[in-house]
Amino acid sequence: MSWKDGADDRAESRKRFVESWQQRGKDIHRSWAIYRRSLLAIVGLFIVLSVVLVSVFADDIAVEHPYRNLQDTEDLWKIDNEPRRAEPFSEECDEHEQMISLTEMRRDNKQLENKGLPPVYSVGAESDDKVGDDNRYYRDVLTVHEILIFVDDYGYPLGNENITINATNSSMLDVNPDLVNDRTQTSVWVTYTFDNSAMHHSWLPDGYDVCIFGTTHTGQDLFSKVLYGSRISLKIGITVALLTVSLGTIIGCVSGYFGGKVDELIMRITDVFFAVPGLILAMAFVAAFQAMSSFTLPTWLSILIPTFIIGFMLRNFLNERLVGDAKVSKHDWAEGNSKIASWFSERRNSMLMILLALFLLTDILGVSWSGLWTEFNGNSGERTMWHLLLPTILIFMIGAITIIDLRIFSQVQSGQMIDRLKGSFEWNNPWRMLSMRTLLLFLSIYLLIVWTENGQSEVTFIEDFDRLWKIQFALIVTGWPGCARLIRGQVLYVKEMTFVEAARSVGASSNRIMFRHVLPNAWAPLLVAFTLDIGGTILGAAGLSFIGLGAAPGTAEWGILVEEGRQFFPRDWWLIVFPGLAIAITTLGFNLLGDGLRDVIDPKNRR
């Protein structure tokens, strides 16, 4: 069929595409009308949006920022130790303590003429070391307002008359020459107030615009660390909830749809997970991941992921296109061996999967898949043809097995296969390509090319598998059984409906029925579970950090902030209260959001 002949088909597909999005718009408008009936749901949405905006604009709102480690890309916070545990709105944040080395001043002879007056020794007022965008250390020049304390190395006062602000340059401090020449003194410490406008909040009145949450026990601005902590908590919460729901959905859908022994096996596995408290189980997984510094897989094993996706998409395509409404006839081999044919027909999919697994994961005839990969690709970093040879063979094997399966067990005639296959490739209607399956196909092809063309023996998925990643993996592993149970119950209900039986009667494959008919009608509770899981995950991650199995000490993560401030409570109450409130408010916001979505999907409210 030519491009011109497909005009009507394209117009109809385009019309359906536009109508589907218009219907989605109407559904969203109606859902919002239901959602806004609840005041608490609106409050939850406001809290969630506020936390998200704070995390996005933390760089602009915060007055103190982390720097990049010179060795890696980890965000670190400078340990200033000054002012330590300053109260909220404290003036101590405008103060700085600086060490002056008298030994260096004598050695470098930093004595300056003073316009007819006795010579003085001067030193610049500087901040602590900072790291710039070019990963080089530097110090800011400070403008001194007033000298507060001047002491020796042992903390004994030396008298503020021994150090003054330079009359012509307020960024210079003049030290008494007699003190410098006193060989019993090696260094002194001076505390002064300086122009700290960078730490002031323009949206607060003077006197209440510095260190509004106080400072930590290491001298960092707590308000800034709480802001940056929202990024870490949201990242953990959304990533874990998304992957947990996705994994639980696939497992629960398979369990509920196929039932029988598959369902029994999966449910007993979930019972094992439910038998152990989630936090204890997460602690065990975090401890087990401690030795991992990066998350890598062998290249030959990694490429099986996109290879299987492409292969099973090809299998579904052949099943849909080659069977359809084709008239089948009894095959002589099947008629003469009806019992054998029936037995093989019932178990052919599981047997094919077992044979395929044995081929891939064990040595057959003395040659393993990993051995073949090494043989063909060991030193062929530039030969993409050899990289793609084995995955291509495996994909064609899946297609060939499917065709043999249709020819022998489904008894589809060879002529019918060829005729229907010729009519399957119609390129005159690109609107049919606008589907998730097309996106998944191109993504799989892209990953297959990228992972195989580098010639490496391993594929690195996460280069820096730090403690935060370990938390996420532990929470994903321990969180999927709840989602699997939830979606299994929905699938058991939906699969008995009439439209599923109709799809089954026209020869639709199990994969198509599960993901095109059953799952879209069972996904509503997953949206609620997703939002509720975000709040629970943030709370769980904070709990792991609190007991020392989560974020590294010094990280701007709410749980570790609470743990670090616990030893100073209740005297320095702000160290716990503000990060604790951040955890509580964010968790409450996502829970209220989930309750509002539950009202939206309730059929009683949609009438």
Steps between C-alpha positions, in 0.01 A plus 500: 500500500640839393519819710208651307283194559547534876361854525168388645671270746733780615210741541310249714805426715568870544139559598513225761829634634360853542178368654693290751696804623185710512341231715804501726461874541136459598591225746764723662252788527239277660758347735611847611138595570474196730842552657446860603193409704731394783678780686759259640578373150563859384725554802694183412542613139620842618755339733633268229530781245673718760756232583565437130549873430731533800715213376515643146594852611718400798805654332329839491332488842783354710775725632759225540579238239693170475810467287630223279769271629820522296521120471141425399162662437363472853340806661684588821439763766788699641553435872546851631432432870404865533257599622416160649139432592400866475134561581248597232536868397831513685743786436788254529463427130651843430810403699816329380793350689835511324840359594801730448843332487754723674778263391419561132481876556849501658637270232356697207577835670152640425582826677352800320572870527221695666536862381733635768363275773676189631504216247220240527446146390185460288306192394197468275159403635410184310234233503571130534597297195234471230490308172412687182338384177845413364559263796771726643519620859459869571416737787268798510631836617285620793411853600538527878250706703609443861757292688335299777754258654877471473664200673815290485529133408385396846196728509645767731397855406773722356309827503325646200749792498757259351300467177312770310321548170723673249399864463519499121388144419238330716596162351841520674575440869800669665681296767715661770872453407590425864260204492640376169858517628406309816662163424283324761192552278460293183144585396200702616126486440277797423121508486334787315175598333514544125284595206304176462237616252525168313348326803210746532149435371364796310143398573541527878538814716840602635595318816298194396660427165807297600507129588121485530517129598825537694818308422603137537764363735752539218413864435290465184178688434220260593244675279718442193558133588126443548436652156758280330372203699167532319679407177642182647175396666288564191751319281492196727122511545404538134765261364422224749122542467516497119718190478314324782163555335636399158657179629200415718263568209676260264531222760147546633351511150674176400396334828136601477453432131662158471400373846566138589852403594642831380270690733572259786878537462493881481263536795714276719801714416308810603402325823869456579555874457195584711617267777800726572449866608577729209752715684692196624505353151616831351780513759612153393509596132688824570759302697527249215566782249779658703779334302365627165665821375336495156206321344619308194394194304690293241437631151371166375242496781404867460418467133253223578262766636446689169545176306213329682282809466553513123464122470172482689364801314582309180327194646184698579509658155518161331225359719269791419575519129535135407203358687224761495191356333693249290323170451704213634477138405587187690857395449568134436770490769260652754214265404712190541649613825215692660602425858862594437395812309264600781768448765757702305241768420426559868866514605678635195555854629653388829714239323629754249587741780686227690698399190583861425618557859716188485655621176581840644605422856673162480771342290349304213730283296792665680424850370328766716340827399768691692765295319350586163487867597867496602596307186329741262542829686805463721716741299254643249417840645433650155325211327134571566393220264649239734357678801148463369539152354407294805206718611367493143530120489309473827222732376461295181498182708202631696326586172579159351375319811177702481446411133567131568263518793223650281566250222499184712288568806260769372491328159520820294575424136831623356326674212277689737805611701676637193192684371419658833864594564517681165198711593630584847755761398295808416699824516229732371353574845760633745226576755497131590859536618402745777497248780701401805604183321677703229681708761606186685622341174722794403631532856593132501679532166688805626610324819601191303726706274649712779570208733661287232707748301733604784677164508510498881450188707261676741222756478498755782146602594593703810862608521490639854283252690502705819299458818200688362476256209528212745202639691295520182579145392420367847164679507414380148578138586291515817213709359383317188299221674234747620444637149500148356225392740297812417515461122445123523165557669398749230608265219307208650189719489551652154604182317156348555325783315335455164742711293790280611315188389427671168869580449590143587242362255648688201846353569670790681822395671535494878744791496261713297207418724698576815653831392237629255176390664543393862764740632345826365182409688685414821753784526292748702602368846863512388486879474389519862761245603768698316429827686468325836823306439692824442418621850570160652829472313618843618419397856673162457812655348517751784468212748789312341714813507406558864633160605821546298422284195395779268665820386861568593564733796503865394259444209208739463242227560219546749549170683871553556435859613265369768753236604785753523287737710366231733799515735444873562126475568313659679744785567559566129148408397513653151744235376220241517183705471553655156615188306240296691227743396623477139459119510160519667357770273624337178369158601168652604474685169543183291257308724234771461567503125447123489174530696377758253586276205316216673187714498552570129514134399208401723215405262245652738653845452512476121126470450 
